[in-house]
Amino acid sequence: MTDLTKIPVTVITGFLGSGKTTLIRHLMQNPQGKRLAVLVNEFGTVGVDGEILKSCADANCPAENIVELANGCICCTVAEDFIPTIEALMAMPQRPDHILIETSGLALPKPLLKAFDWPAIRSRITVDGVVALADAEAVAAGRFAPDVSAVEAQRAADDSLDHETPLSEVFEDQIACADLVLLTKADLAGEAGLAAARGVIEAEAPRRLPILPVSEGVVDPRVVLGLNAAAEDDLAARPSHHDGHDDHEHDDFDTVVIELGEVADPEALQAAIIRLAREQDILRVKGYVAVAGKPMRMLVQAVGARVRAQYDRPWGDTPRATRLVVIAEHDKMNEAAIRAVLEG
């Protein structure tokens, strides 16, 4: 790559727990001869996703090429965090051939695309494509995809239904901005679920989009990288609920970090996380658990009542501590109640 060649960037977006980190791990392990860099935007103060990716670092994507932004949603902190970080990646002694950006689950991609028109970077970088991940099972179940006809019928009777929930707006904006949609957890959704999810996304998309089923993040990298969309020059085709607004807020969501001691019964902790989802509508829980008597740390990732746990690596010299990030809508966040369930 010559110094005059624009560095392609792939923006990977999707709702909480849709599988963005899993996809990026797969791309890192199958880089197609490219030297990659990864920018991870976490919602919260514990860099779980960044640590997962750094554990996969190799010569094609060394640890110094994996950068975390945890100061807020990437589309809200463009000037303070995003632009300087992109400039630093481009100034590395060995420039990356391709940059992957994992947005937070709450990020709206269009403000991020607008940032690529900033004078400092617009001649040196291009958005190769926006890849939106959607949990096929969740979409098929009707989450974040309201029945338009039903909503219209209810609107006449209740003015409060004139505004959609923040979650649905995030979902719709991500689909509207995409060049490619990956239906993740296809193995869990089944053929009927995939068909239903595809129908929902086709109805939401403002233009015809390729929609592919994916399990465990496994997809041919040639399908994801090299889209040549130049998305920063194609903003008009990517409508957003926030078009015409100067900014947007994510005050509808809160995050808390719960610190616990060593956990004697990891199964009981997982049951408590499921209880949080069912009783308090918690959206997401992720973090590390120190299990008594186990030299390996346990990685926990939960989306609603679906919990995944695995021992990922030894604690080594790292202090053994249980730290969980909990994300919920603002009016559903009750820190004391969350602590009572997790500590009980």
N, C-alpha and C positions, 0 to 999 in steps of 0.2 A: 504494500500500500504506500503510495507516494504521499508527501505532505499536502498536496493539493487535492487529494481524494477525500470526500466527505466520509466521516465515520458513520456507519449505519447504527441506528438505535432501535431496539424492539421494546415497546412498552407493553408490559404484561399486567393486565388488570383483571379484576374479578372480586366478587364479594368475599367476605370473611370465610376462610376455610375451603375455598373452591379448588385449591391445589396448585397455587402459583409457585410456591417453593419447591414442590415435588417436580413440577415441569422444569424449573430452572436447573435443578440437580441433574435431570436427564440431559438437558442441553449442555451442561458443563462436562458431562461424561461422554458426550458425543458431539464435539465442537466442529466437526467437518473441516479440520485443519485451521480453524480460526483461533486467534488469541482473544479470549473474552475478558470483559470486565463486567461487574455486576453492581448495581446500585439498589440497595434494599431500603424501602421506606416502611418502618414499623409504626403501628399505632400503639403508643405506650412506651415505657422506659426500659423494658427488658428486651434485649436484642435476640430473641429466640431464633427467628428466621435467619438472621445474619450468621449466628453461630453454626446453625445447621449447614449453611452453604460453605462457610470457612472450613468446616470439617471435610468438605469434598474438594478443597483446593488442590490443584496440581500445576504442572508446567504450562498447561493451556489457559489456566485461570488461577494464578497464584493468589495467596491470601491478601497481598497488598492491592490486588485488583478488585476486591470485594469491599464495598464501602456502605456503611449504614447511615441513614438519616433518621433520627428518632426525635427531632425537635418539633414535630408536627406533621400534618398531612402535606405531602410533597407539593400539591397544587396550591397550597396556601403559603408556602415558604420559598417561593421560586427565587426571589432575589437574595435572600439570606443564606439559603442552603443549596438549592439545586444548581444554579448557574456556577457558583464557585466550585462545586464538586465536579461538574462536567468539565470545567476548565482544567482542574487538577488531573483528571483522568487523561485528558488529551495532551497534557504536558509531561506525562510520564516518560522516562527514558525509552521504554519500548511501548509505543502506542498500541492500544487494543485495536483489533480488527473489527470488533463488534461489541456494542454495549447493550446489556440487558437491564431493564429497569423494572423492578417489582414494586408496584405501588401498594400503598396500604389498602385494605379492603374497603375503605371509605372514600378513596380518592376519586375525584371526577377527572377523567382523562383530558377533556378539552382544554381547560386552563393550562395543563401541562404542555399540550401541543403548542399552544400560543407562545409558550416560553422559548420555543425553538426559533422564534423570529427575533430574539434578542440580538442586537448587533455583535455582541462578544462571541457568539457561537454560530450564528446562522449560516456563515460561509464555510463552516468546518464540520457540520454535523447534519444528519437528516434522519427523519423517523422512517425507518424501513417498514414498520407496520405496527399496528395496535392489535394485540391478541387478547381477547376477552375470554376468561374462563367462567363457566357457569356450571354449578353442581346439578347434574342432570336429574338426580332423584328429587332434589328440592324444587327445581323448576317444574317438574312433572306434577309435584304435589300442590302447585299453585302458589308458592311463596314468591313474593315480589313481582308477581305477574297478574294483576287484577283483571277480572273479566270486565272488559270495557262496557259491554251492553248492560251488565248487571249494575255497574257503577252509575251509568247514565240513568237507569231506571230509578235508582235510589236518590240520585241528586235532586230530583224534583221534590222529594219529600224531606230532604235533610241537607241544609246548606253546608254542614260540616264535612260532607263527602266531596265537596268541590276540590279539596286538596288531597293529593295522594300522600302516603306515608313517606318519610325520608328514605326508608330502605328501598322502596320501589323506585324512587327517583334515582338513587345511586345505580341500581340495577339497569334501569332503562338508559341512563346516560352512558354507561359502560358499553352496552350493546350498540347504541347509536354511533359510538365513536370507533367501533371495531372494524378491522379489515378481515379478521378471522375469528370465529367463535369455536372454542373447544368445549364440548360437553363432557365434563369430568365425572369420574366415578360411574362410568358407563356400565361396569359390571354389576353395580348395585341397583341401577335403574331398570335394567332389562330392556328388551326390545320395545315393549309397550311404553315404558317410561321414557325411553329415548325419543320415540315418535311423538309423545305428548310434549316433551321439552322442546323438541325441534319446532313444533307448531307454535308454541308460545313465543319463541325467539324470532321466528319468521314474522309473526304478527307485530312484534315490537320493533324490529329492525326497519330503519328508514329506507333501506336499499337492500338488494339481494346480497347475501353474505354466504361464504362457505362455512358450513357447520360440520364439525367432525367429532365423533365420539372418541374418548380417551380414557384409559384406565391406568392408574398409577403413574401418570405423567408421561407415558411412553407414546411418542409420536415421532415420525421421521423429521429430524431437524430441518431437512430441506423444505418441508412444508411450512415451517414456522419462520425460518430465517431466509432472507432474500426475497421478501415480498415486493420490495422497491416501490412502496406506496407513496413515498414523499408526503406523508400525512399532514405535515405542517403547511403544505400548500393546498390542502383539500378540506379546509375547515367548514366550508359552506355545506358540504355533504354530510356533516356530522352534527346534527342538531342536539342541543342541550336544554334542559329545563332552566338553566341559568343564563342562556343567551340574553344579552341586553342588561345583565347585571355586572357590576364592576368586581364583585367578589362573592364569596359564598362562605357559609359557616358550617361547622360540624358540631355545634353545641348540642345537637340532638343525641350525641353519643358521649358516654363517659367511660373511663378506664380506671381501674384500681389495681394495685399490685399487692397480693396477699403473700406474706412471708410466714412460713411455718417451720417448725423444727423437723427432725427426722420423722418420717412416717412409718409406722409399724405395719399398717395394713393398706397397701396400695389399692386393693380391690374396693375397700370401703371409701377411699378417697374418690375413686372413679364413680362409685355410686352416688357420692355427695355431689359431684359435678353434674351428673344426670339429674339429680333432684333440683339443682339450681336452674337448669334449663327448663324443667317442667313447672316449677313452682314460682320462679322469679323471672322467667323469660330471658335468661342470660343468653347472649348471642354466641360468645366465643370465650374459651379458656385455653391458655397455652402457657407452657413453662416447663421447669425442671423440678424433679422430685428427688429428694434424698431418702431412699428406702433403707430402713434399719437393717444392718447385716449384709447389704449389697454393695460391692465395690463400684458398680456401674451406676451412673445417673440415669434416671428414667425421664424420658421426654414424653410429655402429655400434650395432646392437641385435641380440642373438642369443638365441634360445631353443633350448637344446640345440644340435643341429647345423644349425639353420636360421639363417642370418645375413643381415641386411639392412644395407646401407650406402648412404648418400647424402650428397652435399655440401649442407649446409643453409644456411650463411651465411658471409660473409667473416670472417676473424679480427679485422680492424680493429686496434684498440689492445690487444686481449686477447692476453696472452702465448701464443705458439704452444707447445702442450704436448699430448702424448698421455696421456690418463688413462682407464683402463678399470676399471669396477667388475665384479668377478667374484664370483658367488654360488654356493655349493655346500652340500650337506649337510655337517655338521660332520666326520664321519669320512671324507669324500672331499676335504676341503680340504688341499692340500699347496702352500703358497705358493711354496716353492722350485721345485717341479716345474712349477707354473703359469708362473713367471717364465722358467724355462728354455725352455719351449715358445714363449712370446710374444717373448722376446728372441732366440730362435735364428733 
